[in-house]
C-alpha cells in the first residue's frame, strides 16, 4: 500500500497575511473550490484576529464557514487567543490552530505574552472546545509551536525547550502538534533528531511540520521529517508567506514543489499536480502584484512524469 501524506495548504492564511494586496472574499472561495478539485484535503483559510491588525481577514467568519461546509475538505483557522477561538468555533470550522513558542522572546514578540500564559490560554481554548463539543460537533485542535529550530531573537533553540513545549501542549489536550521553522533556521539533521525524539515521547499524538525555505533547506527539512515518520506538512502555493515577527523569514515551502517531490518519491498526496498548477495560475491572476516563487511552475514537470 502506498504511504499517504497530508499536504495542508496554508497560503490563504500564512501567505495572505504577509502581503499588502487584499483578496476578495469571492476569490478566496474560488481558491478553495479549485483546491478541492485539485485534491487538497486540508486548507488553513484565515486567522481570527482583529480587523485593525489584519484587514485581510475581515471576512474570516464567512470564509471559515464556507470552508467548514465544503465536503471533502478540512477547513482550518488560526486563533491567537480565546476570543479568536470562540469566533472560530461559532463559524463552523473543522480545525483550529493555537500558537505557543519554543522561546520566551518570540512568544512575547508574536503573541504579546509569556510562554506560560500562552499555554494557560490553550488550556482555556481546549475547555471551550469541549463545552461546544458536548452539544455539537468536536472541532480538532492543533497546537503549533513557533521557532522550534531557531529563533530570530535568541538564536539556537535547545531540543529540550521544543520537547517541553510539545509535552505541555499534549498535556493541555492538543489533538495534533505542529513544529514550525518560523525563522527559517532549521537544518535536516536537527529536524530529524527532534521529530524522532518527539515520536518516541508522544507516540499517540500526530505530528506535523511547517517549514520555510528562507535559506533553501525547506524540502531537505521535509525529507528529514519524512524519514522520522512525519506524514503531515504545511505548504503555501507559490511559496507565499513568512512571518512578520521574524525579519527575513519570507517564503514557505511551495505547495506545488512539495507535492512534486512527494509524488516522485512514491507517496500518495491525493493531489493532481496539473490541476494544482492551474490553481497557481488563478492565484497569480488574482494577485498580479505579488511575487510568486517555486521551481515546478517555472520549469514544468519532467517529461513523462507519472506518480511512482
GUGUMAR-483514 format. One line per field, with one value per residue: x, y, z of N, C-alpha, C in turn. Coordinates in steps of 0.02 Angstrom, whole numbers, plus 50000, padded with zeros to 5 digits. Layout:
GUGUMAR-483514
nX	X;...
nY	Y;...
nZ	Z;...
caX	X;...
caY	Y;...
caZ	Z;...
cX	X;...
cY	Y;...
cZ	Z;...
//
This chain:
GUGUMAR-483514
nX	50042;50027;50108;50024;50021;49979;49957;49944;49871;49922;49924;49818;49803;49934;50006;49928;49923;50044;50058;50021;49915;49740;49636;49484;49331;49256;49355;49433;49346;49336;49467;49469;49376;49439;49553;49504;49453;49573;49619;49665;49654;49650;49646;49712;49626;49607;49637;49583;49588;49588;49515;49581;49714;49744;49675;49655;49587;49457;49345;49344;49252;49153;49227;49282;49166;49122;49226;49221;49101;49121;49115;49228;49338;49448;49428;49529;49575;49676;49698;49734;49705;49588;49471;49475;49466;49337;49260;49300;49252;49116;49099;49094;49205;49322;49442;49554;49700;49807;49931;50093;50259;50432;50526;50548;50566;50517;50385;50336;50356;50276;50151;50127;50133;50187;50267;50212;50089;50031;50016;49927;49816;49790;49745;49623;49559;49546;49459;49347;49319;49284;49167;49084;49084;49010;48879;48871;48966;49137;49274;49437;49595;49747;49907;50021;50193;50302;50460;50543;50664;50758;50779;50739;50774;50839;50926;51001;50899;50867;50845;50774;50690;50599;50540;50486;50388;50305;50265;50194;50092;50027;49983;49892;49789;49798;49754;49836;50008;50109;50268;50358;50468;50493;50582;50661;50781;50810;50894;50922;50976;50954;50814;50769;50816;50744;50610;50611;50636;50521;50422;50447;50426;50296;50200;50066;50016;49981;50102;50154;50230;50300;50382;50494;50571;50679;50821;50845;50827;50706;50636;50731;50723;50593;50611;50694;50605;50506;50577;50586;50460;50353;50198;50121;50115;50136;50113;50131;50048;50140;50240;50207;50209;50274;50344;50291;50352;50477;50606;50652;50619;50551;50437;50362;50379;50346;50189;50166;50294;50325;50224;50260;50387;50350;50260;50345;50429;50349;50250;50078;49983;49860;49838;49817;49940;49942;49818;49839;49937;49859;49780;49876;49900;49778;49789;49897;49841;49741;49814;49906;50012;50094;50240;50284;50347;50442;50487;50435;50330;50401;50484;50413;50340;50439;50476;50365;50329;50258;50157;50242
nY	49940;50112;50241;50370;50548;50699;50855;51013;51157;51319;51444;51536;51587;51603;51650;51759;51846;51905;51995;52151;52168;52151;52011;51970;51910;51826;51780;51709;51605;51545;51502;51405;51313;51275;51217;51107;51035;51001;50908;50936;50910;50978;51142;51293;51431;51560;51686;51719;51862;52032;52151;52273;52243;52146;52174;52093;51982;52016;51956;51834;51750;51720;51657;51550;51481;51444;51359;51263;51203;51134;50987;50851;50925;50980;51118;51245;51358;51487;51534;51662;51681;51661;51731;51736;51600;51573;51640;51568;51439;51464;51484;51366;51300;51165;51133;51206;51306;51333;51438;51425;51447;51403;51481;51611;51745;51754;51720;51830;51931;51889;51847;51932;51893;51786;51623;51536;51597;51585;51447;51426;51490;51407;51294;51346;51366;51235;51187;51265;51219;51087;51108;51157;51045;50956;50983;50978;50961;50901;51000;50991;51020;51089;51119;51236;51255;51384;51439;51322;51275;51371;51540;51710;51803;51740;51652;51493;51354;51252;51075;51021;51125;51133;51006;51009;51109;51043;50931;50996;51050;50936;50888;50985;50952;50945;50889;50871;50908;51033;51072;51217;51297;51439;51547;51505;51437;51304;51143;50986;50878;50917;50933;50800;50737;50798;50771;50630;50608;50666;50584;50469;50509;50557;50457;50440;50556;50642;50713;50862;50965;51124;51212;51342;51411;51491;51489;51399;51266;51205;51092;50993;50985;50940;50810;50755;50756;50672;50551;50533;50496;50584;50633;50738;50896;51072;51190;51320;51386;51436;51474;51577;51687;51694;51766;51899;51936;51887;51943;51935;51802;51752;51665;51514;51335;51292;51236;51165;51121;51040;50941;50884;50828;50734;50649;50604;50527;50424;50435;50456;50593;50625;50730;50816;50864;50941;51005;51074;51165;51240;51303;51384;51470;51536;51602;51686;51772;51829;51897;52000;52085;52024;51940;51780;51619;51464;51310;51211;51272;51359;51283;51171;51003;50852;50771;50643;50618;50525;50470;50377
nZ	50000;49958;50045;50129;50127;50204;50135;50188;50135;50166;50116;50104;50229;50297;50188;50133;50242;50240;50138;50054;49967;49957;49953;49875;49950;49868;49780;49869;49902;49777;49763;49862;49807;49686;49738;49810;49702;49644;49731;49859;50032;50150;50214;50274;50308;50360;50488;50649;50698;50761;50649;50634;50646;50549;50410;50302;50344;50375;50331;50393;50465;50370;50267;50338;50375;50248;50205;50306;50278;50163;50077;50090;50126;50253;50342;50409;50539;50607;50776;50886;51019;51159;51129;50989;50965;51009;50913;50800;50828;50824;50690;50619;50577;50545;50608;50726;50748;50877;50951;51021;51087;51065;51125;51247;51209;51077;51098;51169;51075;50967;51016;51119;51251;51387;51375;51469;51492;51366;51354;51459;51408;51299;51366;51412;51289;51244;51341;51313;51183;51215;51286;51185;51103;51176;51148;51014;50862;50869;50863;50797;50877;50842;50907;50866;50870;50878;50809;50822;50776;50782;50832;50796;50891;50997;50940;50924;50973;51108;51104;51210;51250;51145;51150;51278;51264;51173;51248;51350;51274;51229;51352;51380;51299;51160;50998;50891;50854;50791;50726;50695;50581;50600;50585;50483;50509;50521;50498;50412;50493;50625;50621;50595;50711;50818;50784;50787;50922;50981;50926;50995;51128;51127;51073;51036;50985;50841;50732;50648;50520;50482;50370;50319;50173;50182;50182;50083;50122;50138;50074;50098;50235;50247;50195;50295;50403;50352;50349;50483;50513;50502;50432;50390;50320;50309;50177;50055;49918;49778;49862;49948;50090;50260;50406;50501;50619;50615;50546;50376;50359;50244;50139;50125;50104;49938;49886;49765;49732;49841;49831;49709;49742;49840;49771;49670;49746;49777;49872;49919;49891;49850;49768;49615;49510;49391;49395;49514;49475;49391;49487;49543;49435;49432;49556;49532;49438;49514;49608;49547;49576;49665;49710;49651;49697;49680;49596;49507;49439;49361;49275;49238;49237;49235;49080;49037;49168;49296;49433;49555
caX	50000;50064;50104;49988;50046;49934;49986;49895;49882;49916;49934;49763;49814;50004;50026;49892;49937;50111;50058;49979;49856;49683;49600;49412;49300;49238;49416;49453;49301;49355;49530;49450;49344;49489;49599;49469;49451;49640;49632;49686;49606;49653;49668;49708;49595;49603;49657;49532;49621;49551;49523;49628;49782;49750;49613;49648;49542;49394;49293;49364;49195;49120;49271;49287;49103;49121;49273;49196;49043;49139;49126;49294;49390;49455;49442;49570;49584;49722;49669;49788;49683;49522;49419;49477;49441;49264;49234;49312;49205;49049;49098;49084;49269;49335;49502;49585;49770;49829;50003;50139;50326;50486;50567;50512;50571;50472;50317;50318;50354;50225;50086;50123;50126;50238;50253;50167;50022;50003;49994;49867;49760;49774;49703;49556;49530;49527;49399;49291;49304;49250;49099;49047;49078;48959;48813;48877;49024;49201;49325;49505;49642;49819;49949;50081;50247;50344;50534;50569;50731;50799;50739;50771;50795;50883;50971;50988;50848;50883;50795;50732;50639;50548;50504;50448;50329;50262;50235;50144;50035;49992;49950;49835;49735;49805;49743;49895;50060;50149;50330;50369;50533;50468;50636;50698;50847;50818;50933;50894;50997;50917;50743;50758;50830;50690;50549;50618;50629;50451;50384;50458;50399;50223;50184;49995;49997;50005;50149;50154;50288;50290;50449;50506;50626;50718;50891;50849;50827;50638;50621;50778;50695;50536;50636;50716;50545;50476;50617;50572;50392;50301;50157;50078;50158;50108;50147;50094;50051;50187;50287;50187;50208;50332;50322;50306;50392;50542;50631;50689;50596;50499;50430;50351;50390;50294;50147;50175;50360;50319;50183;50301;50437;50318;50234;50402;50457;50303;50198;50013;49955;49792;49834;49833;49988;49922;49764;49868;49970;49805;49762;49929;49888;49722;49814;49939;49796;49704;49862;49955;50069;50128;50293;50274;50408;50431;50526;50396;50292;50448;50514;50366;50352;50485;50444;50344;50320;50198;50164;50277
caY	50000;50174;50282;50432;50608;50757;50921;51064;51222;51374;51508;51583;51620;51624;51689;51822;51892;51932;52039;52210;52162;52117;51966;51972;51850;51782;51748;51659;51548;51510;51469;51344;51266;51249;51174;51044;50999;50976;50853;50957;50887;51021;51211;51344;51482;51626;51695;51758;51918;52095;52179;52329;52217;52112;52183;52038;51931;52044;51908;51768;51707;51697;51610;51490;51446;51415;51303;51211;51168;51104;50914;50828;50972;51001;51189;51260;51429;51502;51576;51684;51686;51632;51768;51712;51531;51574;51659;51512;51385;51485;51488;51301;51274;51096;51127;51270;51302;51378;51451;51437;51459;51368;51529;51664;51808;51754;51720;51898;51971;51865;51841;51983;51862;51737;51554;51507;51624;51558;51379;51431;51507;51347;51254;51376;51353;51164;51181;51293;51172;51029;51129;51159;50976;50920;50995;50979;50926;50913;51031;50970;51072;51079;51170;51250;51281;51427;51442;51259;51257;51431;51599;51772;51842;51702;51609;51421;51333;51187;51023;51012;51177;51114;50947;51030;51143;50992;50892;51038;51056;50872;50885;51032;50920;50952;50830;50867;50957;51052;51108;51266;51329;51506;51592;51475;51419;51232;51102;50919;50835;50941;50918;50728;50720;50821;50734;50562;50610;50677;50524;50421;50535;50568;50411;50440;50622;50654;50769;50895;51009;51186;51236;51397;51397;51552;51476;51347;51199;51185;51023;50949;50975;50895;50742;50732;50742;50611;50493;50525;50470;50636;50623;50796;50953;51134;51220;51377;51390;51486;51493;51638;51687;51709;51784;51970;51945;51857;51978;51896;51733;51752;51608;51445;51285;51297;51177;51126;51087;50987;50886;50850;50786;50677;50603;50573;50478;50368;50448;50474;50653;50633;50795;50816;50918;50985;51048;51119;51219;51284;51344;51435;51520;51577;51644;51738;51821;51864;51939;52014;52124;51986;51897;51709;51579;51393;51285;51172;51318;51392;51237;51118;50934;50815;50734;50575;50611;50492;50452;50313
caZ	50000;49954;50105;50117;50160;50201;50122;50206;50104;50215;50082;50114;50293;50307;50130;50126;50297;50229;50081;50061;49924;49988;49908;49887;49978;49812;49755;49920;49894;49716;49779;49899;49761;49640;49777;49822;49638;49631;49776;49926;50083;50210;50199;50326;50266;50390;50557;50685;50732;50750;50582;50634;50640;50485;50372;50255;50372;50399;50310;50420;50483;50309;50233;50380;50369;50181;50204;50352;50250;50099;50082;50069;50147;50322;50346;50467;50554;50661;50828;50930;51089;51175;51092;50920;50965;51014;50847;50754;50845;50802;50617;50589;50552;50564;50649;50743;50766;50930;50945;51076;51061;51098;51161;51281;51172;51020;51123;51187;51014;50922;51050;51171;51316;51402;51356;51519;51481;51305;51369;51501;51364;51261;51410;51411;51223;51243;51384;51275;51129;51244;51302;51121;51078;51215;51118;50941;50835;50902;50821;50814;50897;50833;50935;50826;50911;50837;50815;50850;50751;50785;50849;50773;50949;51042;50903;50928;51021;51135;51091;51270;51252;51097;51175;51336;51239;51143;51302;51383;51228;51232;51417;51378;51261;51087;50957;50848;50870;50733;50739;50641;50572;50589;50564;50428;50532;50529;50452;50413;50548;50684;50611;50606;50781;50861;50769;50812;50995;50999;50908;51050;51190;51119;51018;51017;50961;50773;50725;50583;50511;50444;50353;50274;50128;50186;50165;50033;50151;50153;50054;50133;50302;50238;50188;50360;50443;50324;50372;50554;50521;50496;50372;50380;50307;50284;50120;50029;49845;49753;49914;49982;50163;50301;50474;50512;50679;50604;50487;50326;50354;50193;50095;50145;50051;49887;49885;49704;49735;49891;49803;49658;49775;49874;49721;49636;49792;49785;49922;49891;49920;49825;49733;49544;49501;49336;49421;49564;49438;49369;49544;49548;49383;49457;49609;49501;49406;49568;49645;49495;49601;49717;49682;49662;49698;49663;49539;49459;49396;49315;49226;49219;49259;49191;49026;49055;49239;49322;49503;49564
cX	50044;50054;50073;50018;49995;49975;49933;49915;49870;49922;49880;49767;49885;50029;49994;49907;50004;50114;50012;49915;49800;49648;49526;49387;49282;49299;49441;49409;49319;49421;49516;49422;49395;49538;49568;49467;49519;49660;49658;49632;49603;49680;49660;49687;49593;49633;49605;49567;49580;49567;49574;49700;49793;49684;49602;49596;49478;49335;49305;49304;49161;49162;49277;49224;49099;49165;49248;49137;49057;49155;49194;49351;49389;49474;49476;49576;49634;49688;49724;49770;49613;49466;49416;49451;49365;49232;49243;49263;49134;49043;49084;49147;49281;49393;49528;49657;49784;49905;50036;50208;50377;50532;50524;50511;50521;50399;50294;50313;50293;50155;50075;50109;50179;50218;50203;50096;49990;49979;49932;49806;49741;49730;49631;49521;49507;49462;49338;49271;49264;49178;49055;49035;49024;48889;48815;48937;49088;49252;49394;49547;49713;49854;50011;50134;50295;50418;50565;50642;50778;50756;50775;50797;50846;50932;50952;50939;50864;50827;50748;50676;50582;50506;50462;50384;50280;50228;50181;50082;49993;49953;49889;49777;49739;49792;49802;49945;50101;50211;50345;50440;50521;50521;50676;50770;50862;50863;50914;50914;50960;50843;50729;50766;50771;50626;50553;50609;50555;50407;50390;50423;50323;50197;50111;49971;50024;50048;50145;50213;50270;50359;50447;50567;50675;50790;50899;50846;50757;50623;50669;50752;50632;50559;50659;50657;50509;50511;50608;50500;50337;50264;50107;50122;50117;50148;50102;50103;50095;50236;50270;50195;50274;50309;50341;50349;50460;50571;50671;50664;50539;50496;50423;50374;50331;50255;50161;50242;50358;50280;50223;50351;50406;50293;50291;50434;50411;50252;50134;49986;49882;49783;49856;49877;49968;49866;49790;49903;49918;49782;49813;49919;49829;49747;49856;49896;49758;49749;49919;50017;50111;50179;50280;50341;50392;50466;50483;50356;50337;50472;50468;50385;50400;50446;50428;50332;50254;50211;50196;50230
cY	50063;50215;50349;50489;50664;50820;50973;51131;51278;51442;51559;51618;51647;51667;51757;51871;51929;51982;52098;52206;52124;52074;51968;51907;51801;51745;51695;51596;51509;51473;51403;51292;51235;51202;51106;51002;50969;50920;50872;50938;50931;51089;51255;51408;51552;51626;51739;51809;51981;52125;52235;52306;52184;52119;52129;51987;51960;51998;51839;51723;51679;51645;51545;51448;51411;51353;51246;51172;51134;51030;50896;50871;50982;51075;51205;51336;51436;51548;51597;51685;51657;51666;51744;51641;51529;51591;51601;51455;51401;51483;51422;51272;51204;51088;51197;51257;51355;51383;51457;51442;51418;51415;51584;51729;51809;51753;51791;51943;51953;51866;51893;51954;51808;51667;51523;51532;51596;51486;51378;51446;51447;51300;51281;51363;51281;51154;51208;51247;51112;51047;51130;51088;50937;50929;50997;50941;50946;50940;51009;51030;51049;51136;51176;51283;51319;51419;51379;51245;51317;51492;51663;51815;51806;51656;51536;51406;51262;51137;51015;51064;51160;51056;50964;51065;51093;50950;50931;51046;50993;50867;50931;51004;50929;50887;50817;50919;50970;51090;51153;51293;51402;51553;51565;51457;51344;51199;51029;50876;50853;50923;50844;50709;50739;50782;50661;50560;50619;50618;50471;50444;50543;50523;50414;50508;50633;50717;50796;50943;51067;51216;51296;51380;51456;51544;51416;51276;51172;51112;50973;50935;50932;50823;50715;50715;50680;50549;50481;50504;50521;50626;50680;50858;51013;51157;51275;51382;51449;51511;51556;51631;51701;51723;51856;51984;51910;51886;51933;51825;51728;51684;51541;51398;51290;51232;51134;51090;51029;50927;50848;50804;50724;50626;50568;50519;50419;50377;50470;50536;50662;50696;50787;50876;50966;51032;51096;51178;51267;51330;51400;51490;51565;51626;51701;51792;51861;51912;51959;52051;52087;51939;51824;51673;51507;51373;51251;51218;51351;51346;51182;51050;50899;50777;50663;50565;50577;50478;50383;50262
cZ	50000;50017;50088;50157;50151;50188;50137;50175;50155;50183;50095;50182;50297;50248;50127;50183;50287;50172;50093;50021;49960;49935;49926;49916;49924;49785;49805;49913;49831;49726;49816;49850;49714;49676;49791;49758;49621;49678;49844;49976;50144;50190;50260;50292;50296;50460;50591;50730;50719;50682;50579;50627;50572;50447;50320;50278;50402;50381;50339;50434;50422;50273;50272;50375;50301;50178;50247;50324;50184;50108;50055;50089;50222;50322;50412;50476;50611;50711;50877;51004;51097;51136;51019;50915;50968;50947;50797;50766;50822;50726;50583;50558;50579;50613;50665;50763;50819;50928;51013;51046;51100;51137;51192;51240;51114;51043;51138;51125;50971;50953;51104;51240;51325;51376;51405;51508;51418;51316;51413;51457;51319;51302;51411;51344;51218;51284;51347;51218;51156;51264;51239;51095;51114;51185;51042;50917;50869;50852;50844;50833;50883;50870;50892;50870;50866;50855;50846;50831;50749;50792;50826;50830;50992;51006;50908;50984;51043;51121;51150;51273;51204;51124;51236;51315;51208;51197;51339;51340;51228;51297;51419;51338;51186;51052;50911;50871;50807;50754;50680;50642;50554;50561;50505;50446;50529;50477;50463;50473;50612;50679;50625;50678;50826;50847;50793;50888;51014;50981;50962;51114;51187;51063;50995;50992;50891;50769;50654;50580;50466;50432;50307;50231;50126;50163;50119;50059;50165;50136;50086;50204;50300;50234;50255;50405;50418;50350;50446;50567;50514;50430;50362;50375;50283;50223;50093;49953;49825;49806;49951;50058;50195;50371;50487;50573;50675;50540;50440;50316;50304;50158;50128;50089;50003;49883;49824;49704;49784;49864;49751;49691;49806;49824;49684;49679;49804;49839;49887;49927;49901;49783;49661;49530;49445;49359;49473;49530;49408;49425;49553;49496;49403;49510;49581;49468;49459;49607;49598;49520;49652;49684;49701;49659;49678;49599;49486;49412;49345;49259;49203;49247;49211;49137;49048;49128;49255;49395;49509;49596
//
